[in-house]
Amino acid sequence: MSLSHDQLIAWRHDLHRNPEFGFDEHRTARFVADQLRALGMDVTEGVGGTGVVATLRRGSSNRAIALRADMDALRITEATGLPHASRSPGLMHACGHDGHTVMLLGAAALLAHEGGFDGTIRFVFQPAEEWGRGAQAMVDDGLMTRFPFDEVFGLHNMPGLPLGHLETRAGAIMSAEDIFEITLTGQGGHASRPHTIREAMVPACALVLELQTIVSRRLDPGATAVVSVTEMLTDGTRNALPGTARILGDARSFTPQVSARIEAEMRRIAQGVAAAHGLEMQLGYSREFVPLVNDSALAEAVLDAARPVSVATGTRAAPMTASEDFARFLDHVPGCFAFIGNGETSAPLHAPNYDFNDAALAHGLQVHAAIARARLPEAGA
């Protein structure tokens, strides 16, 4: 079964119109499983919740690799105005996971039809990447023992990178993500009498600014890190000063040492601000994503495999402070994560006007297939 480009586009548009949030990808998983079964593959659904794993074998080699795609959408209201725009209010494929899913389905069809490899390929369709739970859920559900593989590879589209281009790097390529929530608690009251209460708004505003000194003044300038406050919530109203303020955000880093230093400095600063204003402080700090560290030899192997099917390949100059839970698979086997171009005029990822570029589908599936054939070569190839 070989697929036309029009068929790939039709699949991608169907998935885009019907986005599903992490662990709710029931329709998407059924669609994926149906297509893989039509290719004659051994398919298992419900891995790690809504994950799908398909197995394709050729030849006699005992080696196995995994090719992975993510399936979930984001809680963003789409603003593209396209004919295939989301039909689910408040949900959209704003990161291109619809394209990633179809690229891997296309690669599965190509490899099932043409072969060209010796060994076993696991096609891993993962749920809930966006909130960093899906990969670990699949691992916890026995992915590595039920469907063993020696190496794992993944692709992600990249706005701004020209179509047909591929980039990756050896070592750390994407950062860890830590989530924090700081709660300041005092005594709210009438907006006209701030001297009689212990309001939380002004201290919270001061704390937001002080948190920025963690990166600028407390960390080694050579350490890459970001601390971002993304929300501030209070119990105040137009004429009442709040007695409680919640400050939420995330922190990005590439080493456990930097992550630990950020948490320690955040706690010290927050306690100091709270004490200065007579407030109580609570800090919740969790580590959601671990750093994504590519195997050096496999990064070079991906670049070599992709050159015949890419306009250009290259190594990213610096690691990215975005996060990816593909990194959880790399705790168990070596692998490589790479980026393919979504076009120089593409809207940014996670933007309401973003759309995966259909012209990238063919390139992505060819890269997947090229990696599989390079890592599982036929005798004499």
KELO-924739 format. One record per residue (C-alpha): residue in three letters; residue number from 1; x negated, y, z negated. Coordinates in Angstrom, 1 decimal. Each point is the difference from the previous one (the first is absolute). Example, Ala and Ser with C-alpha at 12.3 -4.5 7.8 and 13.67 -1.06 7.14 Angstrom:
2
@resn->ala&resi->1&px->-12.3&py->-4.5&pz->-7.8;
@resn->ser&resi->2&px->-1.4&py->3.4&pz->0.7;
END
This chain:
381
@resn->met&resi->1&px->0.0&py->0.0&pz->0.0;
@resn->ser&resi->2&px->-1.6&py->3.3&pz->1.1;
@resn->leu&resi->3&px->1.6&py->3.3&pz->-0.8;
@resn->ser&resi->4&px->0.5&py->3.0&pz->2.2;
@resn->his&resi->5&px->-0.9&py->3.5&pz->-1.3;
@resn->asp&resi->6&px->3.7&py->0.9&pz->0.3;
@resn->gln&resi->7&px->0.9&py->-2.9&pz->-2.3;
@resn->leu&resi->8&px->-2.6&py->1.2&pz->-2.6;
@resn->ile&resi->9&px->1.5&py->3.5&pz->0.2;
@resn->ala&resi->10&px->3.5&py->-1.4&pz->-0.4;
@resn->trp&resi->11&px->-1.1&py->-1.9&pz->-3.1;
@resn->arg&resi->12&px->-1.8&py->3.0&pz->-1.5;
@resn->his&resi->13&px->3.0&py->2.3&pz->0.6;
@resn->asp&resi->14&px->2.4&py->-2.5&pz->-1.6;
@resn->leu&resi->15&px->-2.2&py->-0.2&pz->-3.1;
@resn->his&resi->16&px->-0.3&py->3.7&pz->-0.1;
@resn->arg&resi->17&px->3.8&py->0.5&pz->0.1;
@resn->asn&resi->18&px->0.3&py->-2.4&pz->-3.0;
@resn->pro&resi->19&px->-2.7&py->0.8&pz->-2.5;
@resn->glu&resi->20&px->0.0&py->-1.8&pz->-3.4;
@resn->phe&resi->21&px->-1.8&py->0.9&pz->-3.2;
@resn->gly&resi->22&px->-2.6&py->-2.2&pz->-1.7;
@resn->phe&resi->23&px->1.4&py->-3.4&pz->-1.0;
@resn->asp&resi->24&px->3.3&py->0.8&pz->1.7;
@resn->glu&resi->25&px->-1.4&py->-0.9&pz->3.5;
@resn->his&resi->26&px->2.6&py->-2.8&pz->0.4;
@resn->arg&resi->27&px->1.1&py->0.8&pz->3.6;
@resn->thr&resi->28&px->-3.6&py->0.8&pz->1.0;
@resn->ala&resi->29&px->-1.2&py->-3.3&pz->-1.4;
@resn->arg&resi->30&px->2.8&py->-2.0&pz->1.7;
@resn->phe&resi->31&px->-0.9&py->1.7&pz->3.3;
@resn->val&resi->32&px->-3.7&py->-0.8&pz->-0.3;
@resn->ala&resi->33&px->0.7&py->-3.6&pz->-1.0;
@resn->asp&resi->34&px->2.4&py->-0.5&pz->2.9;
@resn->gln&resi->35&px->-2.5&py->1.2&pz->2.5;
@resn->leu&resi->36&px->-2.8&py->-2.1&pz->-1.4;
@resn->arg&resi->37&px->2.1&py->-3.1&pz->-0.1;
@resn->ala&resi->38&px->0.9&py->0.6&pz->3.7;
@resn->leu&resi->39&px->-3.7&py->-0.2&pz->0.6;
@resn->gly&resi->40&px->0.0&py->-3.5&pz->-1.5;
@resn->met&resi->41&px->-1.9&py->1.0&pz->-3.2;
@resn->asp&resi->42&px->0.2&py->-1.4&pz->-3.5;
@resn->val&resi->43&px->1.7&py->2.9&pz->-1.8;
@resn->thr&resi->44&px->0.5&py->0.5&pz->-3.8;
@resn->glu&resi->45&px->2.3&py->2.8&pz->-1.2;
@resn->gly&resi->46&px->0.4&py->1.5&pz->-3.5;
@resn->val&resi->47&px->-3.8&py->0.0&pz->-0.8;
@resn->gly&resi->48&px->-0.4&py->2.6&pz->-2.7;
@resn->gly&resi->49&px->3.6&py->1.1&pz->0.3;
@resn->thr&resi->50&px->0.6&py->0.9&pz->3.6;
@resn->gly&resi->51&px->-3.3&py->-0.9&pz->1.6;
@resn->val&resi->52&px->-0.4&py->-2.3&pz->3.0;
@resn->val&resi->53&px->-2.9&py->-2.3&pz->0.9;
@resn->ala&resi->54&px->-0.3&py->-1.8&pz->3.3;
@resn->thr&resi->55&px->-2.7&py->-2.5&pz->0.9;
@resn->leu&resi->56&px->-1.5&py->-0.7&pz->3.5;
@resn->arg&resi->57&px->-2.6&py->-2.7&pz->0.5;
@resn->arg&resi->58&px->-2.1&py->-0.9&pz->3.0;
@resn->gly&resi->59&px->-3.0&py->-2.3&pz->0.4;
@resn->ser&resi->60&px->-1.7&py->-1.9&pz->-2.8;
@resn->ser&resi->61&px->-1.8&py->2.6&pz->-2.0;
@resn->asn&resi->62&px->0.7&py->0.2&pz->-3.8;
@resn->arg&resi->63&px->-0.5&py->3.7&pz->-0.1;
@resn->ala&resi->64&px->2.9&py->2.4&pz->-0.6;
@resn->ile&resi->65&px->0.5&py->3.7&pz->0.1;
@resn->ala&resi->66&px->3.0&py->2.3&pz->-0.8;
@resn->leu&resi->67&px->1.3&py->2.9&pz->2.0;
@resn->arg&resi->68&px->2.2&py->2.3&pz->-2.1;
@resn->ala&resi->69&px->2.7&py->2.6&pz->0.7;
@resn->asp&resi->70&px->2.2&py->1.9&pz->-2.4;
@resn->met&resi->71&px->3.8&py->0.3&pz->0.4;
@resn->asp&resi->72&px->1.4&py->2.6&pz->-2.5;
@resn->ala&resi->73&px->1.3&py->3.5&pz->0.6;
@resn->leu&resi->74&px->-0.1&py->3.2&pz->-2.1;
@resn->arg&resi->75&px->2.7&py->1.9&pz->-1.9;
@resn->ile&resi->76&px->-0.2&py->3.0&pz->2.4;
@resn->thr&resi->77&px->2.8&py->1.5&pz->2.1;
@resn->glu&resi->78&px->-0.9&py->-0.1&pz->3.6;
@resn->ala&resi->79&px->-0.1&py->3.2&pz->2.1;
@resn->thr&resi->80&px->-1.2&py->-1.2&pz->3.4;
@resn->gly&resi->81&px->3.3&py->0.2&pz->1.7;
@resn->leu&resi->82&px->-1.0&py->-3.0&pz->2.2;
@resn->pro&resi->83&px->2.5&py->-2.5&pz->1.4;
@resn->his&resi->84&px->-1.5&py->-2.7&pz->-2.1;
@resn->ala&resi->85&px->-0.1&py->2.1&pz->-3.2;
@resn->ser&resi->86&px->0.9&py->-1.7&pz->-3.3;
@resn->arg&resi->87&px->3.6&py->-0.9&pz->-0.6;
@resn->ser&resi->88&px->-0.6&py->-0.4&pz->-3.7;
@resn->pro&resi->89&px->0.4&py->3.3&pz->-1.9;
@resn->gly&resi->90&px->-3.1&py->0.9&pz->-2.0;
@resn->leu&resi->91&px->-2.2&py->-2.8&pz->1.5;
@resn->met&resi->92&px->-2.4&py->0.1&pz->2.9;
@resn->his&resi->93&px->-3.0&py->-1.7&pz->1.5;
@resn->ala&resi->94&px->-2.2&py->3.1&pz->-0.7;
@resn->cys&resi->95&px->-3.3&py->-2.0&pz->-0.1;
@resn->gly&resi->96&px->0.4&py->-2.2&pz->3.1;
@resn->his&resi->97&px->0.6&py->-3.3&pz->-1.7;
@resn->asp&resi->98&px->2.6&py->-0.7&pz->2.7;
@resn->gly&resi->99&px->-2.8&py->0.2&pz->2.5;
@resn->his&resi->100&px->-2.4&py->-2.1&pz->-2.1;
@resn->thr&resi->101&px->2.6&py->-2.7&pz->-0.2;
@resn->val&resi->102&px->0.6&py->-0.1&pz->3.7;
@resn->met&resi->103&px->-3.8&py->0.1&pz->0.8;
@resn->leu&resi->104&px->-0.5&py->-3.1&pz->-2.0;
@resn->leu&resi->105&px->3.1&py->-1.7&pz->1.5;
@resn->gly&resi->106&px->-1.4&py->0.8&pz->3.4;
@resn->ala&resi->107&px->-3.3&py->-1.4&pz->-0.9;
@resn->ala&resi->108&px->1.7&py->-3.2&pz->-1.3;
@resn->ala&resi->109&px->1.8&py->-0.4&pz->3.3;
@resn->leu&resi->110&px->-3.2&py->0.6&pz->2.0;
@resn->leu&resi->111&px->-2.0&py->-2.5&pz->-2.0;
@resn->ala&resi->112&px->2.7&py->-2.6&pz->-0.1;
@resn->his&resi->113&px->0.4&py->0.3&pz->3.8;
@resn->glu&resi->114&px->-3.7&py->0.3&pz->1.1;
@resn->gly&resi->115&px->-2.0&py->-1.5&pz->-2.9;
@resn->gly&resi->116&px->-3.6&py->0.7&pz->0.4;
@resn->phe&resi->117&px->-1.0&py->-0.8&pz->-3.6;
@resn->asp&resi->118&px->-1.0&py->-3.1&pz->-2.1;
@resn->gly&resi->119&px->1.4&py->-0.1&pz->-3.5;
@resn->thr&resi->120&px->3.0&py->1.3&pz->-2.0;
@resn->ile&resi->121&px->1.5&py->3.5&pz->0.0;
@resn->arg&resi->122&px->2.3&py->1.1&pz->-2.8;
@resn->phe&resi->123&px->2.3&py->2.9&pz->1.1;
@resn->val&resi->124&px->0.8&py->1.8&pz->-3.3;
@resn->phe&resi->125&px->2.9&py->2.4&pz->0.0;
@resn->gln&resi->126&px->-0.2&py->1.9&pz->-3.3;
@resn->pro&resi->127&px->2.8&py->1.8&pz->-1.9;
@resn->ala&resi->128&px->-0.3&py->3.0&pz->-2.3;
@resn->glu&resi->129&px->-3.4&py->1.5&pz->1.1;
@resn->glu&resi->130&px->1.1&py->3.6&pz->-0.6;
@resn->trp&resi->131&px->0.2&py->-0.4&pz->-3.8;
@resn->gly&resi->132&px->-2.9&py->-2.4&pz->-0.4;
@resn->arg&resi->133&px->1.9&py->-3.1&pz->-1.0;
@resn->gly&resi->134&px->0.4&py->-2.2&pz->3.0;
@resn->ala&resi->135&px->-3.4&py->-1.5&pz->0.5;
@resn->gln&resi->136&px->-0.4&py->-1.0&pz->-3.6;
@resn->ala&resi->137&px->3.6&py->-1.4&pz->0.0;
@resn->met&resi->138&px->-1.0&py->-2.3&pz->2.9;
@resn->val&resi->139&px->-3.2&py->-1.0&pz->-1.8;
@resn->asp&resi->140&px->1.9&py->-0.7&pz->-3.2;
@resn->asp&resi->141&px->2.4&py->-2.2&pz->2.1;
@resn->gly&resi->142&px->-2.9&py->-2.2&pz->1.0;
@resn->leu&resi->143&px->-1.0&py->1.5&pz->3.4;
@resn->met&resi->144&px->-3.6&py->-1.0&pz->-0.4;
@resn->thr&resi->145&px->0.7&py->-3.6&pz->-0.9;
@resn->arg&resi->146&px->3.1&py->-0.7&pz->2.0;
@resn->phe&resi->147&px->-1.4&py->1.6&pz->3.2;
@resn->pro&resi->148&px->-3.8&py->0.1&pz->-0.5;
@resn->phe&resi->149&px->-2.2&py->2.1&pz->2.2;
@resn->asp&resi->150&px->-3.7&py->1.0&pz->0.0;
@resn->glu&resi->151&px->0.3&py->3.6&pz->1.2;
@resn->val&resi->152&px->2.7&py->2.6&pz->0.4;
@resn->phe&resi->153&px->0.4&py->2.9&pz->2.4;
@resn->gly&resi->154&px->2.4&py->3.0&pz->0.2;
@resn->leu&resi->155&px->0.7&py->3.0&pz->2.3;
@resn->his&resi->156&px->1.6&py->3.3&pz->-0.7;
@resn->asn&resi->157&px->0.9&py->2.8&pz->2.4;
@resn->met&resi->158&px->-1.7&py->3.3&pz->-0.4;
@resn->pro&resi->159&px->1.5&py->3.4&pz->1.1;
@resn->gly&resi->160&px->-2.7&py->2.2&pz->1.6;
@resn->leu&resi->161&px->-2.0&py->-2.9&pz->1.3;
@resn->pro&resi->162&px->0.4&py->-0.4&pz->3.8;
@resn->leu&resi->163&px->1.9&py->-2.9&pz->1.4;
@resn->gly&resi->164&px->-2.1&py->-3.0&pz->0.7;
@resn->his&resi->165&px->-2.6&py->0.9&pz->-2.6;
@resn->leu&resi->166&px->-0.9&py->-2.1&pz->-3.0;
@resn->glu&resi->167&px->-1.9&py->1.0&pz->-3.1;
@resn->thr&resi->168&px->-1.2&py->-1.7&pz->-3.2;
@resn->arg&resi->169&px->-3.0&py->-0.1&pz->-2.3;
@resn->ala&resi->170&px->-1.9&py->-2.3&pz->-2.1;
@resn->gly&resi->171&px->0.5&py->0.2&pz->-3.8;
@resn->ala&resi->172&px->2.6&py->2.3&pz->-1.7;
@resn->ile&resi->173&px->2.4&py->1.4&pz->2.5;
@resn->met&resi->174&px->3.1&py->0.8&pz->-2.0;
@resn->ser&resi->175&px->0.3&py->1.1&pz->-3.6;
@resn->ala&resi->176&px->1.7&py->-1.3&pz->-3.2;
@resn->glu&resi->177&px->3.2&py->1.8&pz->-1.1;
@resn->asp&resi->178&px->0.8&py->0.6&pz->-3.6;
@resn->ile&resi->179&px->3.4&py->1.3&pz->-1.1;
@resn->phe&resi->180&px->0.4&py->2.3&pz->-3.1;
@resn->glu&resi->181&px->2.8&py->1.5&pz->-1.9;
@resn->ile&resi->182&px->-0.6&py->2.6&pz->-2.8;
@resn->thr&resi->183&px->2.8&py->0.9&pz->-2.3;
@resn->leu&resi->184&px->-0.2&py->3.2&pz->-2.2;
@resn->thr&resi->185&px->2.6&py->0.2&pz->-2.7;
@resn->gly&resi->186&px->0.9&py->3.0&pz->-2.2;
@resn->gln&resi->187&px->3.1&py->1.9&pz->-0.8;
@resn->gly&resi->188&px->2.1&py->1.7&pz->2.7;
@resn->gly&resi->189&px->2.3&py->3.0&pz->-0.5;
@resn->his&resi->190&px->1.3&py->3.3&pz->1.2;
@resn->ala&resi->191&px->-2.0&py->1.6&pz->2.8;
@resn->ser&resi->192&px->0.2&py->3.4&pz->-1.8;
@resn->arg&resi->193&px->-1.7&py->-1.3&pz->-3.2;
@resn->pro&resi->194&px->-3.1&py->-2.0&pz->1.0;
@resn->his&resi->195&px->-1.8&py->1.0&pz->-3.3;
@resn->thr&resi->196&px->2.5&py->-2.1&pz->-2.0;
@resn->ile&resi->197&px->-0.6&py->-3.3&pz->1.8;
@resn->arg&resi->198&px->-2.7&py->-2.2&pz->1.4;
@resn->glu&resi->199&px->0.8&py->0.0&pz->3.7;
@resn->ala&resi->200&px->-1.7&py->-2.3&pz->2.5;
@resn->met&resi->201&px->0.1&py->1.9&pz->3.3;
@resn->val&resi->202&px->-3.0&py->2.4&pz->-0.4;
@resn->pro&resi->203&px->-2.2&py->-2.8&pz->-1.5;
@resn->ala&resi->204&px->0.9&py->-2.3&pz->2.8;
@resn->cys&resi->205&px->-0.9&py->2.6&pz->2.6;
@resn->ala&resi->206&px->-3.3&py->0.5&pz->-1.7;
@resn->leu&resi->207&px->-0.6&py->-3.7&pz->-0.1;
@resn->val&resi->208&px->0.6&py->-0.4&pz->3.7;
@resn->leu&resi->209&px->-2.8&py->2.5&pz->0.6;
@resn->glu&resi->210&px->-2.3&py->-1.6&pz->-2.6;
@resn->leu&resi->211&px->0.3&py->-3.4&pz->1.6;
@resn->gln&resi->212&px->-1.7&py->1.3&pz->3.1;
@resn->thr&resi->213&px->-3.2&py->0.5&pz->-2.0;
@resn->ile&resi->214&px->-0.4&py->-3.8&pz->-0.4;
@resn->val&resi->215&px->-1.3&py->-0.3&pz->3.6;
@resn->ser&resi->216&px->-1.6&py->3.5&pz->0.2;
@resn->arg&resi->217&px->-1.8&py->0.0&pz->-3.4;
@resn->arg&resi->218&px->0.1&py->-3.5&pz->-1.7;
@resn->leu&resi->219&px->-1.0&py->-2.4&pz->2.8;
@resn->asp&resi->220&px->-3.3&py->-0.3&pz->1.8;
@resn->pro&resi->221&px->0.3&py->2.1&pz->3.2;
@resn->gly&resi->222&px->-1.2&py->-3.1&pz->2.0;
@resn->ala&resi->223&px->3.0&py->-2.0&pz->-1.2;
@resn->thr&resi->224&px->3.1&py->0.1&pz->2.3;
@resn->ala&resi->225&px->3.2&py->0.6&pz->-1.9;
@resn->val&resi->226&px->3.3&py->1.8&pz->0.2;
@resn->val&resi->227&px->2.4&py->0.9&pz->-2.8;
@resn->ser&resi->228&px->3.4&py->1.2&pz->1.2;
@resn->val&resi->229&px->3.1&py->1.1&pz->-2.0;
@resn->thr&resi->230&px->3.0&py->-0.8&pz->2.2;
@resn->glu&resi->231&px->2.9&py->0.7&pz->-2.4;
@resn->met&resi->232&px->1.0&py->2.0&pz->-3.1;
@resn->leu&resi->233&px->3.3&py->-0.7&pz->-1.6;
@resn->thr&resi->234&px->1.5&py->1.8&pz->-3.0;
@resn->asp&resi->235&px->3.2&py->0.1&pz->-2.0;
@resn->gly&resi->236&px->0.3&py->3.8&pz->0.3;
@resn->thr&resi->237&px->2.6&py->2.0&pz->1.8;
@resn->arg&resi->238&px->0.5&py->3.6&pz->1.2;
@resn->asn&resi->239&px->0.2&py->1.6&pz->-3.4;
@resn->ala&resi->240&px->-1.6&py->-2.7&pz->-2.2;
@resn->leu&resi->241&px->-3.7&py->-0.8&pz->-0.3;
@resn->pro&resi->242&px->-0.8&py->-3.7&pz->0.1;
@resn->gly&resi->243&px->-1.1&py->-2.0&pz->-3.0;
@resn->thr&resi->244&px->-1.3&py->-2.8&pz->2.2;
@resn->ala&resi->245&px->-2.1&py->0.0&pz->3.2;
@resn->arg&resi->246&px->-1.1&py->-3.0&pz->2.0;
@resn->ile&resi->247&px->-3.0&py->0.3&pz->2.3;
@resn->leu&resi->248&px->-0.3&py->-2.8&pz->2.6;
@resn->gly&resi->249&px->-2.7&py->-0.6&pz->2.6;
@resn->asp&resi->250&px->-2.7&py->-2.3&pz->1.3;
@resn->ala&resi->251&px->-3.8&py->-0.3&pz->0.0;
@resn->arg&resi->252&px->-2.2&py->-1.5&pz->2.7;
@resn->ser&resi->253&px->-3.5&py->-1.4&pz->-0.4;
@resn->phe&resi->254&px->-2.3&py->-2.7&pz->1.3;
@resn->thr&resi->255&px->-1.5&py->-1.6&pz->-3.2;
@resn->pro&resi->256&px->1.4&py->-1.3&pz->-3.3;
@resn->gln&resi->257&px->-2.4&py->2.3&pz->-1.8;
@resn->val&resi->258&px->1.4&py->3.2&pz->1.6;
@resn->ser&resi->259&px->3.5&py->-1.2&pz->-0.6;
@resn->ala&resi->260&px->-0.7&py->-0.5&pz->-3.7;
@resn->arg&resi->261&px->-1.7&py->3.4&pz->-0.2;
@resn->ile&resi->262&px->3.0&py->1.7&pz->1.6;
@resn->glu&resi->263&px->2.4&py->-1.7&pz->-2.5;
@resn->ala&resi->264&px->-2.2&py->0.9&pz->-3.0;
@resn->glu&resi->265&px->-0.4&py->3.7&pz->1.1;
@resn->met&resi->266&px->3.7&py->0.3&pz->0.7;
@resn->arg&resi->267&px->0.9&py->-1.3&pz->-3.5;
@resn->arg&resi->268&px->-2.5&py->2.4&pz->-1.6;
@resn->ile&resi->269&px->1.2&py->3.1&pz->1.9;
@resn->ala&resi->270&px->3.7&py->-0.9&pz->-0.5;
@resn->gln&resi->271&px->-0.5&py->-0.5&pz->-3.7;
@resn->gly&resi->272&px->-1.8&py->3.3&pz->-0.2;
@resn->val&resi->273&px->2.7&py->2.0&pz->1.8;
@resn->ala&resi->274&px->2.7&py->-1.6&pz->-2.1;
@resn->ala&resi->275&px->-1.8&py->0.7&pz->-3.3;
@resn->ala&resi->276&px->-0.6&py->3.7&pz->1.1;
@resn->his&resi->277&px->3.7&py->0.4&pz->0.4;
@resn->gly&resi->278&px->1.3&py->-2.1&pz->-2.9;
@resn->leu&resi->279&px->1.4&py->-2.7&pz->2.3;
@resn->glu&resi->280&px->-0.1&py->-3.8&pz->-0.1;
@resn->met&resi->281&px->-1.6&py->-1.8&pz->3.0;
@resn->gln&resi->282&px->0.5&py->-3.4&pz->1.6;
@resn->leu&resi->283&px->-2.0&py->-1.3&pz->3.0;
@resn->gly&resi->284&px->1.0&py->-2.9&pz->2.2;
@resn->tyr&resi->285&px->-2.8&py->-1.1&pz->2.3;
@resn->ser&resi->286&px->0.2&py->-3.1&pz->2.4;
@resn->arg&resi->287&px->-2.3&py->-1.3&pz->2.7;
@resn->glu&resi->288&px->2.2&py->-0.7&pz->3.0;
@resn->phe&resi->289&px->-2.4&py->-0.5&pz->2.9;
@resn->val&resi->290&px->-3.6&py->-1.3&pz->-0.1;
@resn->pro&resi->291&px->-2.7&py->1.3&pz->2.3;
@resn->leu&resi->292&px->0.0&py->-1.6&pz->3.5;
@resn->val&resi->293&px->-3.6&py->-1.2&pz->0.7;
@resn->asn&resi->294&px->-0.7&py->-1.6&pz->3.4;
@resn->asp&resi->295&px->-2.5&py->-2.8&pz->0.3;
@resn->ser&resi->296&px->-3.0&py->1.5&pz->1.8;
@resn->ala&resi->297&px->-0.5&py->-2.9&pz->2.4;
@resn->leu&resi->298&px->3.7&py->-0.3&pz->0.8;
@resn->ala&resi->299&px->0.2&py->3.8&pz->0.7;
@resn->glu&resi->300&px->-2.6&py->-0.4&pz->2.6;
@resn->ala&resi->301&px->1.7&py->-3.1&pz->1.4;
@resn->val&resi->302&px->3.3&py->1.9&pz->0.4;
@resn->leu&resi->303&px->-1.8&py->2.8&pz->1.8;
@resn->asp&resi->304&px->-1.6&py->-2.6&pz->2.3;
@resn->ala&resi->305&px->3.2&py->-1.9&pz->0.6;
@resn->ala&resi->306&px->2.0&py->3.2&pz->0.8;
@resn->arg&resi->307&px->-2.4&py->1.6&pz->2.5;
@resn->pro&resi->308&px->1.2&py->-2.0&pz->3.0;
@resn->val&resi->309&px->3.7&py->1.0&pz->-0.6;
@resn->ser&resi->310&px->-0.5&py->3.6&pz->-1.3;
@resn->val&resi->311&px->-0.8&py->3.3&pz->1.7;
@resn->ala&resi->312&px->-2.5&py->0.6&pz->-2.8;
@resn->thr&resi->313&px->-1.0&py->-1.4&pz->-3.4;
@resn->gly&resi->314&px->-1.8&py->1.7&pz->-2.8;
@resn->thr&resi->315&px->-0.8&py->0.2&pz->-3.7;
@resn->arg&resi->316&px->1.9&py->2.5&pz->-2.1;
@resn->ala&resi->317&px->-2.4&py->2.6&pz->-1.4;
@resn->ala&resi->318&px->1.4&py->0.1&pz->-3.5;
@resn->pro&resi->319&px->2.4&py->-2.1&pz->-2.1;
@resn->met&resi->320&px->3.6&py->1.1&pz->-0.2;
@resn->thr&resi->321&px->1.8&py->0.9&pz->-3.3;
@resn->ala&resi->322&px->3.2&py->-1.6&pz->1.2;
@resn->ser&resi->323&px->0.7&py->-3.5&pz->-1.5;
@resn->glu&resi->324&px->1.1&py->-3.4&pz->1.4;
@resn->asp&resi->325&px->0.9&py->-3.1&pz->-1.9;
@resn->phe&resi->326&px->-1.6&py->-2.1&pz->2.7;
@resn->ala&resi->327&px->-2.9&py->0.4&pz->-2.5;
@resn->arg&resi->328&px->1.7&py->-2.6&pz->-2.2;
@resn->phe&resi->329&px->-0.7&py->-2.7&pz->2.6;
@resn->leu&resi->330&px->-3.7&py->0.9&pz->-0.1;
@resn->asp&resi->331&px->-0.2&py->-1.0&pz->-3.6;
@resn->his&resi->332&px->0.3&py->-3.6&pz->1.3;
@resn->val&resi->333&px->-1.6&py->-0.1&pz->3.4;
@resn->pro&resi->334&px->-2.2&py->2.3&pz->2.1;
@resn->gly&resi->335&px->1.6&py->2.1&pz->2.7;
@resn->cys&resi->336&px->0.3&py->3.2&pz->1.9;
@resn->phe&resi->337&px->2.6&py->2.7&pz->0.4;
@resn->ala&resi->338&px->-0.2&py->2.3&pz->3.0;
@resn->phe&resi->339&px->1.8&py->2.9&pz->1.6;
@resn->ile&resi->340&px->1.4&py->0.3&pz->3.5;
@resn->gly&resi->341&px->0.9&py->3.3&pz->1.7;
@resn->asn&resi->342&px->3.6&py->1.3&pz->-0.1;
@resn->gly&resi->343&px->-0.9&py->2.9&pz->2.2;
@resn->glu&resi->344&px->-1.5&py->3.4&pz->-0.5;
@resn->thr&resi->345&px->3.4&py->1.8&pz->-0.2;
@resn->ser&resi->346&px->1.7&py->-2.4&pz->-2.4;
@resn->ala&resi->347&px->1.7&py->1.4&pz->-3.0;
@resn->pro&resi->348&px->-1.7&py->-1.0&pz->-3.3;
@resn->leu&resi->349&px->0.8&py->-3.2&pz->-1.8;
@resn->his&resi->350&px->2.8&py->0.3&pz->-2.6;
@resn->ala&resi->351&px->1.4&py->3.1&pz->1.8;
@resn->pro&resi->352&px->3.8&py->0.1&pz->0.9;
@resn->asn&resi->353&px->-0.9&py->0.7&pz->3.6;
@resn->tyr&resi->354&px->-2.5&py->-2.9&pz->0.4;
@resn->asp&resi->355&px->0.6&py->-2.8&pz->2.4;
@resn->phe&resi->356&px->-2.2&py->-3.0&pz->1.0;
@resn->asn&resi->357&px->-1.4&py->0.4&pz->3.5;
@resn->asp&resi->358&px->1.4&py->-2.8&pz->2.2;
@resn->ala&resi->359&px->-3.0&py->0.3&pz->2.2;
@resn->ala&resi->360&px->-2.1&py->-1.3&pz->-2.9;
@resn->leu&resi->361&px->1.9&py->-3.3&pz->-0.2;
@resn->ala&resi->362&px->-2.0&py->-1.7&pz->2.8;
@resn->his&resi->363&px->-3.3&py->1.1&pz->-1.3;
@resn->gly&resi->364&px->0.8&py->-1.2&pz->-3.5;
@resn->leu&resi->365&px->1.1&py->-3.4&pz->1.0;
@resn->gln&resi->366&px->-3.1&py->-0.4&pz->2.3;
@resn->val&resi->367&px->-2.3&py->0.9&pz->-2.9;
@resn->his&resi->368&px->1.7&py->-2.5&pz->-2.3;
@resn->ala&resi->369&px->-0.4&py->-2.7&pz->2.6;
@resn->ala&resi->370&px->-3.6&py->0.9&pz->0.7;
@resn->ile&resi->371&px->-0.9&py->-0.2&pz->-3.7;
@resn->ala&resi->372&px->1.7&py->-3.4&pz->-0.2;
@resn->arg&resi->373&px->-1.9&py->-1.4&pz->3.0;
@resn->ala&resi->374&px->-3.3&py->1.5&pz->-1.2;
@resn->arg&resi->375&px->0.3&py->-1.4&pz->-3.5;
@resn->leu&resi->376&px->1.3&py->-3.4&pz->1.2;
@resn->pro&resi->377&px->-2.0&py->-0.5&pz->3.2;
@resn->glu&resi->378&px->0.6&py->-3.0&pz->2.3;
@resn->ala&resi->379&px->-2.9&py->-2.3&pz->0.5;
@resn->gly&resi->380&px->-2.3&py->1.5&pz->2.6;
@resn->ala&resi->381&px->1.8&py->3.4&pz->-0.1;
END
